Amino acid sequence: MSHPNSPKEEDTALPDAPASPQLFQDGDFDSSSDSDYPAGKIDVKTEPQTDPPEPASPAKAKVKKEEGNGDLDNIFKDEEEEDFFGDDDDDADLLASEVGAVSIVPGSGPSDPQVMLAFYQRLFPFRPLFQWLNHSPIPCHDFGHREFAFTLQNEAYLRYQSFPTMELLRKEIVRLNPSRFEIGPVYSANPRDRKNLPKGALRPLSKELVFDIDLTDYDEIRTCCDQANICNLCWNFITVAIKVMNAALRDDLGFKHVLWVYSGRRGAHAWVCDKRARALDDAKRKAIANYLELVKGGGQAGKKVNVWRPLHPHISRSLNLIKDRFEDDILRDQDPWRDNEKAEKLLQLLPDKALNDALRKKWDNHPNRPSLNKWTDINDVAKSGVAGDPNSARPSLKESKEDAILEYMYPRLDAEVSKHLNHLLKSPFCVHPKTGRVCVPIDEREVEAFDPMTVPTVVGLLGEIDEWDRVHKGEGKVDDYEKTSLKPYVNYFKTFVNGLLQDEAKVKREREGGGNSNSMEF
């Protein structure tokens, strides 16, 4: 599947309308290669010092029933929303019993092991994470055969870890106290057993469809920051990207459960959690990535957007979403063409040599002319009759300016992240080791209001617990996360997971009852 308007024809046709169920039918999964996790880790290990017990068969596992949950078929009554997290107090009691007051030594940061240990013990939302990955209140292979990978404080990297229950995952994370951990696919067998399995027996079966957007890919455009640095001005690129991606994922591809998560520093990750998305094989993931990828080429490439007219509906909709922001976000805030040398980049995007020469002469006579003025100069000079033959085969001036808007504002995806089942991605609610910020979910309904500069930090959160306990000493029991600014993010995550589990249970009931659920059949 090529991009909707790519001039280069590919073997697979693109959907012009919301994808049919056939696009996402089960395929054969034959990928068993290692993850493309970036190189550079040292002291690579694949086994922890001690292994948690092996998962029991889901059918035979003895599981304490959640209050109000009961049998999965009876979870939802009268279409009311069920709360899968009603017994979080039990978790709070267990965790609080392991630590006392959170004493932060002045100058402590996210690299301090004691800070991270307190975070895992007091604040990390293990139960919602388990429900999210397990897709059921009862432990099953969706969680038990899921790969986790840990980056330890000494940079050792542990892959192919798996856990039959939430509690065993929690205990291992508290024991290892990793600086971060990643989530991989659900395998055909327990990934811990890979050394004892026949060759090819351990295959990735399912995983959320994921996307990664990083502001370093905008360095040639943004003038406010570069590399790992960000500010509210360049964060607008992420805001626009989320809006454009959401429209495509929901309207074109028919997905419903899309979780956006702040990466902790300079980007955002999308987790598409629908059952159809999780079942996609590598070929279909690649097709979707190609469909959504528009800006191509490295920093030294010339024109990076080449699309046919009339525009595919996806690109036309994307252009409408971003063009009204172009003046403020690009021309005013970034002002990328004020310098005449950088304005040459703009001239490369225009189709007419005579027009380019006239603009170059005008701008040479007015050094440091703002980008907003240079953008309006294009039409003004063209109207003066400088442009060449209007009947030539070159793209029209209007089309060239549209392509420029797309090149500067359309989401810049790390497409390779999305193409492979076995790719590992950092878990939500991890702590970024450099910034100390928590990788919190982004409420897509309020994406404009999200400010990465005010995201809770691990040290700040632990201080908030101490302050709450000091002010409310002797009051009733309250979960630690509810004492902090992490509360709205955890609650949003719980709401998201509840919605996902409702749909999973609904499909299960329809299948077992012979109901019609064609939209989710594989």
C-alpha positions as CSV (number, residue, x, y, z in Angstrom):
1,M,0.0,0.0,0.0
2,S,1.6,3.2,-1.1
3,H,0.7,6.7,0.1
4,P,-2.7,7.9,-1.2
5,N,-1.2,10.4,-3.6
6,S,2.3,9.1,-4.3
7,P,3.2,9.4,-8.0
8,K,5.0,6.1,-7.7
9,E,2.7,3.1,-8.2
10,E,2.9,0.2,-5.8
11,D,1.6,-3.3,-5.9
12,T,-1.3,-2.7,-3.5
13,A,-4.2,-0.4,-4.0
14,L,-5.1,2.1,-1.3
15,P,-8.5,2.3,0.4
16,D,-10.5,5.4,-0.7
17,A,-13.0,4.8,2.0
18,P,-13.0,3.4,5.5
19,A,-11.2,0.1,5.5
20,S,-13.3,-3.0,5.0
21,P,-13.0,-5.8,7.6
22,Q,-11.1,-7.9,5.0
23,L,-8.2,-5.5,5.1
24,F,-7.5,-6.6,8.7
25,Q,-8.1,-10.4,8.5
26,D,-5.6,-12.6,10.2
27,G,-2.5,-13.4,8.3
28,D,0.4,-15.8,8.7
29,F,2.9,-14.5,11.2
30,D,6.4,-15.7,10.4
31,S,8.5,-12.9,12.0
32,S,10.7,-14.2,14.8
33,S,13.5,-11.7,14.6
34,D,14.7,-9.6,17.4
35,S,13.3,-6.2,18.1
36,D,14.8,-3.2,16.4
37,Y,15.5,-1.6,19.8
38,P,18.3,0.9,19.4
39,A,21.8,-0.4,19.8
40,G,24.2,0.9,22.4
41,K,23.0,-0.9,25.5
42,I,25.7,-2.7,27.5
43,D,25.9,-5.9,29.5
44,V,23.0,-7.4,27.7
45,K,21.2,-10.1,29.6
46,T,18.1,-12.1,28.9
47,E,17.2,-13.6,32.2
48,P,16.7,-12.1,35.6
49,Q,18.4,-13.5,38.7
50,T,15.2,-15.4,39.6
51,D,12.2,-16.3,37.5
52,P,8.7,-15.8,38.6
53,P,6.5,-18.9,38.6
54,E,5.3,-20.1,35.2
55,P,1.9,-19.0,34.0
56,A,-0.9,-21.4,34.8
57,S,-3.3,-22.3,32.0
58,P,-6.0,-19.5,31.8
59,A,-8.7,-22.1,32.1
60,K,-7.2,-23.5,35.3
61,A,-5.8,-20.4,36.9
62,K,-7.2,-19.7,40.3
63,V,-8.0,-16.0,40.3
64,K,-9.5,-13.9,43.1
65,K,-12.7,-12.4,41.6
66,E,-12.8,-8.7,41.4
67,E,-15.6,-7.1,43.4
68,G,-18.4,-6.4,41.0
69,N,-16.7,-8.2,38.1
70,G,-17.7,-11.8,38.3
71,D,-18.0,-13.8,35.1
72,L,-16.9,-11.9,32.0
73,D,-20.2,-12.5,30.3
74,N,-22.0,-10.7,33.1
75,I,-19.7,-7.7,33.6
76,F,-21.9,-5.2,31.9
77,K,-25.5,-4.8,32.9
78,D,-28.1,-2.6,31.2
79,E,-25.4,-1.0,29.0
80,E,-23.9,0.7,32.1
81,E,-20.2,1.4,32.3
82,E,-18.4,-1.0,34.6
83,D,-15.6,0.1,36.8
84,F,-12.8,-2.5,36.6
85,F,-10.7,-0.8,39.2
86,G,-13.0,-0.8,42.2
87,D,-10.5,-2.5,44.5
88,D,-7.6,-0.3,44.0
89,D,-7.6,0.3,47.8
90,D,-6.2,-3.3,48.2
91,D,-3.2,-2.3,46.0
92,A,-2.7,0.9,48.0
93,D,-2.7,-1.0,51.3
94,L,-0.1,-3.5,49.9
95,L,2.2,-0.8,48.5
96,A,1.9,1.6,51.4
97,S,2.9,-1.2,53.8
98,E,6.2,-1.5,52.0
99,V,7.3,2.1,52.4
100,G,6.8,4.8,54.9
101,A,7.0,8.5,54.3
102,V,8.7,9.5,51.1
103,S,11.9,11.3,52.1
104,I,13.5,13.1,49.2
105,V,17.1,14.1,49.7
106,P,17.7,17.6,48.4
107,G,19.1,17.4,44.9
108,S,17.6,14.0,44.2
109,G,16.7,13.4,40.6
110,P,15.1,10.7,38.4
111,S,18.4,8.9,38.2
112,D,18.4,8.3,41.9
113,P,17.4,4.6,42.4
114,Q,15.5,5.4,45.7
115,V,13.4,7.9,43.9
116,M,12.4,5.4,41.2
117,L,11.8,2.7,43.8
118,A,9.4,5.0,45.7
119,F,7.6,5.8,42.4
120,Y,7.1,2.1,41.6
121,Q,6.0,1.3,45.1
122,R,3.6,4.3,45.6
123,L,2.5,5.7,42.3
124,F,2.8,3.4,39.2
125,P,-0.7,2.3,38.1
126,F,0.0,-1.5,37.8
127,R,-3.6,-2.6,37.9
128,P,-4.8,-0.4,34.9
129,L,-1.7,-1.4,33.0
130,F,-2.5,-5.1,33.5
131,Q,-6.2,-4.6,32.5
132,W,-5.0,-2.7,29.4
133,L,-2.7,-5.5,28.2
134,N,-4.8,-8.4,29.4
135,H,-8.1,-7.4,27.8
136,S,-10.0,-9.2,30.5
137,P,-10.3,-9.2,34.3
138,I,-9.1,-12.8,34.3
139,P,-5.4,-13.4,33.6
140,C,-4.8,-14.9,30.2
141,H,-2.2,-15.4,27.5
142,D,-2.7,-11.8,26.3
143,F,-0.8,-10.8,29.4
144,G,1.1,-14.0,30.3
145,H,2.7,-14.4,26.9
146,R,3.5,-10.7,26.5
147,E,7.1,-9.6,26.4
148,F,8.5,-7.0,28.7
149,A,12.0,-5.6,28.5
150,F,13.8,-3.8,31.4
151,T,16.5,-1.2,31.3
152,L,18.3,-1.4,34.6
153,Q,20.0,1.4,36.5
154,N,23.4,0.2,35.3
155,E,22.1,0.2,31.6
156,A,21.9,-3.6,31.5
157,Y,19.0,-4.6,29.2
158,L,16.7,-7.6,30.0
159,R,14.5,-8.9,27.2
160,Y,11.9,-11.7,26.9
161,Q,10.5,-11.2,30.4
162,S,6.9,-12.4,31.0
163,F,4.6,-12.6,34.0
164,P,1.3,-14.6,34.5
165,T,-0.2,-11.9,36.8
166,M,-0.1,-8.3,37.6
167,E,1.3,-8.9,41.1
168,L,4.3,-10.9,39.8
169,L,5.1,-8.0,37.3
170,R,4.8,-5.5,40.1
171,K,7.1,-7.5,42.4
172,E,9.7,-8.0,39.7
173,I,9.7,-4.3,38.8
174,V,10.1,-3.3,42.5
175,R,12.9,-5.9,42.8
176,L,14.8,-4.8,39.7
177,N,13.9,-1.1,40.0
178,P,14.5,-0.4,36.2
179,S,15.0,3.1,34.9
180,R,12.4,2.3,32.3
181,F,10.7,-0.7,30.7
182,E,9.3,-1.5,27.2
183,I,6.3,-3.5,26.1
184,G,6.5,-6.0,23.2
185,P,4.2,-8.4,21.5
186,V,2.1,-11.4,22.7
187,Y,3.9,-14.5,21.6
188,S,2.7,-17.9,20.6
189,A,4.4,-19.4,23.7
190,N,5.9,-18.0,26.9
191,P,8.9,-15.9,25.8
192,R,10.8,-17.1,28.8
193,D,10.8,-20.6,27.3
194,R,12.3,-19.6,24.0
195,K,15.6,-21.4,24.6
196,N,13.7,-24.7,25.1
197,L,11.4,-24.3,22.1
198,P,11.9,-25.7,18.6
199,K,13.2,-23.2,16.1
200,G,10.4,-21.0,14.8
201,A,8.0,-22.0,17.6
202,L,8.2,-18.6,19.3
203,R,6.3,-16.2,17.0
204,P,4.8,-12.8,17.7
205,L,1.0,-13.1,17.4
206,S,-0.4,-9.7,18.3
207,K,0.5,-6.3,19.5
208,E,-1.0,-2.8,19.5
209,L,-0.4,-0.8,16.3
210,V,2.0,1.9,17.4
211,F,3.2,5.2,16.0
212,D,6.1,7.4,17.1
213,I,6.4,11.2,16.5
214,D,9.6,12.9,17.6
215,L,10.4,16.6,17.4
216,T,14.0,15.9,16.3
217,D,12.4,15.0,12.9
218,Y,11.3,18.7,12.7
219,D,14.7,20.2,13.3
220,E,15.1,21.5,9.8
221,I,11.8,23.4,10.3
222,R,11.7,24.5,13.9
223,T,13.8,27.6,14.7
224,C,12.9,27.8,18.4
225,C,14.7,24.6,19.6
226,D,16.7,21.7,18.2
227,Q,17.7,18.2,19.2
228,A,16.3,17.2,22.6
229,N,15.1,20.7,23.5
230,I,11.4,21.6,23.2
231,C,9.1,24.5,24.0
232,N,5.4,25.3,23.6
233,L,6.0,26.7,20.1
234,C,7.4,23.5,18.6
235,W,5.1,21.3,20.6
236,N,2.4,22.7,18.3
237,F,3.8,20.2,15.7
238,I,2.8,17.3,18.0
239,T,-0.6,18.8,18.6
240,V,-1.3,19.0,14.8
241,A,0.1,15.5,14.3
242,I,-2.3,14.0,16.9
243,K,-5.2,15.7,15.2
244,V,-4.3,14.6,11.7
245,M,-3.4,11.0,12.8
246,N,-6.6,10.6,14.9
247,A,-8.8,11.6,11.9
248,A,-7.0,9.0,9.7
249,L,-7.0,6.2,12.2
250,R,-10.7,6.7,13.1
251,D,-12.3,7.9,9.9
252,D,-10.3,6.0,7.3
253,L,-9.2,2.9,9.1
254,G,-12.2,2.5,11.5
255,F,-10.2,2.2,14.7
256,K,-11.8,3.3,18.0
257,H,-9.4,2.8,20.9
258,V,-6.4,5.1,20.3
259,L,-4.2,6.0,23.3
260,W,-1.8,8.9,22.9
261,V,1.1,9.0,25.4
262,Y,3.7,11.7,26.0
263,S,7.2,10.2,25.5
264,G,8.6,12.2,28.5
265,R,10.8,14.5,26.5
266,R,10.2,15.6,22.9
267,G,7.5,13.4,21.3
268,A,4.3,11.3,21.5
269,H,3.4,7.7,21.0
270,A,0.1,6.3,19.7
271,W,-1.1,2.9,20.8
272,V,-4.0,1.6,18.6
273,C,-5.6,-1.0,20.9
274,D,-8.6,-2.3,18.9
275,K,-8.6,-6.1,18.5
276,R,-8.3,-5.7,14.7
277,A,-5.3,-3.5,15.1
278,R,-3.6,-6.0,17.5
279,A,-4.0,-8.8,15.0
280,L,-2.4,-7.1,12.0
281,D,0.6,-8.9,10.6
282,D,3.7,-7.1,9.4
283,A,2.5,-6.7,5.9
284,K,-0.6,-4.9,6.9
285,R,1.2,-2.7,9.4
286,K,3.6,-1.7,6.7
287,A,0.7,-0.9,4.4
288,I,-0.9,1.3,7.0
289,A,2.4,3.1,7.8
290,N,2.9,3.7,4.1
291,Y,-0.6,5.1,3.8
292,L,0.0,7.6,6.6
293,E,3.5,8.5,5.7
294,L,3.7,11.6,3.5
295,V,6.9,13.6,4.3
296,K,9.8,11.6,3.0
297,G,13.5,12.2,2.7
298,G,16.3,13.3,5.1
299,G,17.4,16.7,6.1
300,Q,19.3,17.3,2.9
301,A,16.5,16.2,0.5
302,G,14.8,18.8,-1.6
303,K,11.0,18.6,-2.0
304,K,9.7,16.0,0.4
305,V,6.0,16.0,-0.5
306,N,5.0,14.7,-4.0
307,V,1.3,14.0,-4.4
308,W,-1.1,13.6,-7.3
309,R,-4.1,15.8,-7.9
310,P,-6.9,15.6,-7.2
311,L,-5.8,15.0,-3.6
312,H,-6.8,11.8,-1.9
313,P,-9.6,12.5,0.7
314,H,-7.2,11.7,3.5
315,I,-4.7,14.3,2.3
316,S,-7.4,16.8,1.5
317,R,-8.8,16.5,5.0
318,S,-5.3,16.8,6.5
319,L,-4.6,19.9,4.5
320,N,-7.9,21.4,5.8
321,L,-6.9,20.6,9.4
322,I,-3.5,22.3,9.2
323,K,-3.8,25.1,6.7
324,D,-5.5,27.5,9.1
325,R,-2.7,27.0,11.6
326,F,0.1,27.5,9.0
327,E,0.3,31.3,9.4
328,D,0.6,31.3,13.2
329,D,2.6,28.1,13.8
330,I,5.0,28.4,10.8
331,L,5.1,31.9,9.4
332,R,4.9,33.8,12.7
333,D,6.2,31.4,15.5
334,Q,8.9,29.6,13.6
335,D,9.6,32.3,10.9
336,P,11.8,29.7,9.0
337,W,12.6,31.8,5.9
338,R,13.6,35.2,7.4
339,D,17.2,34.5,6.5
340,N,17.7,34.7,2.7
341,E,19.9,31.6,2.7
342,K,17.1,29.6,4.4
343,A,14.5,31.2,2.0
344,E,16.2,29.2,-0.8
345,K,14.4,26.2,0.7
346,L,11.1,27.8,0.0
347,L,12.1,28.7,-3.5
348,Q,13.0,25.0,-4.2
349,L,9.3,24.2,-3.5
350,L,8.0,26.6,-6.2
351,P,7.7,25.4,-9.8
352,D,8.7,28.4,-11.9
353,K,12.3,29.5,-12.5
354,A,11.3,33.0,-13.6
355,L,9.2,33.5,-10.4
356,N,12.0,32.2,-8.3
357,D,14.5,34.6,-9.8
358,A,12.1,37.6,-9.3
359,L,11.5,36.6,-5.7
360,R,15.2,36.1,-5.0
361,K,15.9,39.6,-6.4
362,K,13.2,41.2,-4.3
363,W,14.4,39.5,-1.1
364,D,18.0,40.4,-1.7
365,N,16.9,44.0,-1.8
366,H,15.1,43.5,1.6
367,P,17.3,41.4,3.8
368,N,15.7,39.6,6.8
369,R,12.2,40.1,5.4
370,P,9.8,38.1,7.7
371,S,8.5,34.7,6.5
372,L,4.9,36.0,6.5
373,N,5.8,38.7,4.0
374,K,7.8,36.4,1.8
375,W,4.9,34.0,1.7
376,T,2.5,36.7,0.5
377,D,5.2,38.0,-1.9
378,I,4.9,34.7,-3.9
379,N,1.3,35.5,-5.0
380,D,2.0,39.2,-5.4
381,V,5.0,38.6,-7.7
382,A,3.2,35.9,-9.7
383,K,0.3,38.2,-10.3
384,S,2.6,40.8,-11.8
385,G,3.1,38.5,-14.8
386,V,6.6,37.2,-13.9
387,A,5.6,33.5,-13.8
388,G,6.1,31.4,-16.9
389,D,3.6,29.7,-19.2
390,P,0.4,29.0,-17.1
391,N,-0.4,26.1,-19.4
392,S,2.8,24.2,-18.8
393,A,2.8,20.7,-17.2
394,R,4.5,22.1,-14.0
395,P,2.4,22.1,-10.9
396,S,0.3,25.2,-10.4
397,L,1.4,27.8,-7.9
398,K,-1.6,27.0,-5.7
399,E,-0.6,23.3,-5.7
400,S,3.0,24.1,-4.9
401,K,2.0,26.2,-1.9
402,E,-0.3,23.4,-0.7
403,D,2.6,21.0,-0.9
404,A,4.7,23.4,1.1
405,I,2.1,23.6,3.8
406,L,2.0,19.8,4.0
407,E,5.7,19.5,4.1
408,Y,6.0,21.9,7.0
409,M,3.0,20.7,9.0
410,Y,2.0,17.1,8.1
411,P,3.0,14.6,10.8
412,R,6.6,13.3,10.4
413,L,6.4,9.6,11.4
414,D,9.1,7.2,12.4
415,A,7.5,4.7,10.1
416,E,9.7,1.8,11.0
417,V,8.3,1.7,14.5
418,S,4.9,0.9,13.1
419,K,5.8,-1.8,10.6
420,H,6.9,-4.7,12.9
421,L,5.0,-6.8,15.4
422,N,8.1,-7.3,17.4
423,H,9.0,-3.7,18.0
424,L,9.3,-2.7,21.6
425,L,7.9,0.6,22.9
426,K,8.2,2.4,26.2
427,S,5.4,1.7,28.6
428,P,3.0,4.5,29.6
429,F,3.7,6.0,33.0
430,C,7.5,5.3,32.8
431,V,9.7,8.1,33.9
432,H,12.1,9.7,31.4
433,P,15.5,9.4,32.9
434,K,16.7,12.8,31.7
435,T,13.7,15.0,32.3
436,G,12.1,13.1,35.2
437,R,8.7,13.6,33.5
438,V,6.2,10.8,33.7
439,C,5.0,9.4,30.3
440,V,1.4,10.4,30.9
441,P,-1.5,9.8,28.5
442,I,-2.7,12.7,26.5
443,D,-6.4,13.3,26.5
444,E,-7.1,13.7,22.8
445,R,-10.3,15.7,23.6
446,E,-8.1,18.4,25.1
447,V,-5.0,18.0,23.1
448,E,-4.7,21.8,22.6
449,A,-4.4,22.2,26.3
450,F,-1.7,19.6,26.9
451,D,1.5,21.3,28.0
452,P,4.6,19.1,28.2
453,M,6.4,21.7,30.3
454,T,3.9,21.1,33.1
455,V,3.8,17.3,33.1
456,P,4.4,15.9,36.6
457,T,7.9,14.9,37.5
458,V,8.8,12.0,39.6
459,V,10.5,14.1,42.3
460,G,7.7,16.5,42.4
461,L,5.1,13.8,42.8
462,L,6.8,12.2,45.7
463,G,7.0,15.6,47.3
464,E,3.3,16.1,46.8
465,I,2.6,12.8,48.7
466,D,4.6,14.0,51.7
467,E,2.8,17.4,51.6
468,W,-0.6,15.9,51.4
469,D,0.1,13.5,54.3
470,R,1.4,16.5,56.3
471,V,-1.7,18.6,55.7
472,H,-4.3,15.7,56.0
473,K,-2.7,13.8,58.8
474,G,-5.2,11.4,60.4
475,E,-7.7,11.6,57.6
476,G,-9.2,8.6,55.8
477,K,-7.4,6.3,53.4
478,V,-6.5,7.8,50.0
479,D,-4.6,6.2,47.2
480,D,-1.2,7.8,46.9
481,Y,-1.7,8.8,43.2
482,E,-4.9,10.7,44.3
483,K,-2.7,12.9,46.5
484,T,-0.8,14.2,43.5
485,S,-1.0,15.9,40.1
486,L,-0.8,12.4,38.5
487,K,-4.4,11.7,39.4
488,P,-6.1,13.1,36.3
489,Y,-3.8,11.1,34.0
490,V,-4.4,7.9,35.9
491,N,-8.1,8.4,35.8
492,Y,-8.1,9.1,32.1
493,F,-6.1,5.9,31.5
494,K,-8.6,4.0,33.6
495,T,-11.5,5.4,31.6
496,F,-9.7,4.4,28.4
497,V,-9.1,0.9,29.6
498,N,-12.7,0.5,30.8
499,G,-13.9,1.4,27.3
500,L,-11.6,-1.1,25.7
501,L,-12.6,-3.9,28.1
502,Q,-16.3,-3.2,27.5
503,D,-15.9,-3.7,23.7
504,E,-13.8,-6.8,24.3
505,A,-16.5,-8.3,26.5
506,K,-19.2,-7.3,24.1
507,V,-17.5,-9.1,21.2
508,K,-16.9,-12.2,23.4
509,R,-20.6,-12.3,24.3
510,E,-21.7,-11.9,20.7
511,R,-19.4,-14.7,19.5
512,E,-20.4,-17.1,22.2
513,G,-24.1,-16.3,21.7
514,G,-23.9,-16.5,17.9
515,G,-24.6,-12.7,17.6
516,N,-23.5,-10.6,14.6
517,S,-20.1,-9.1,15.1
518,N,-18.8,-9.2,11.5
519,S,-16.9,-5.9,12.0
520,M,-14.6,-7.6,14.5
521,E,-14.3,-11.1,13.0
522,F,-11.0,-12.4,11.7
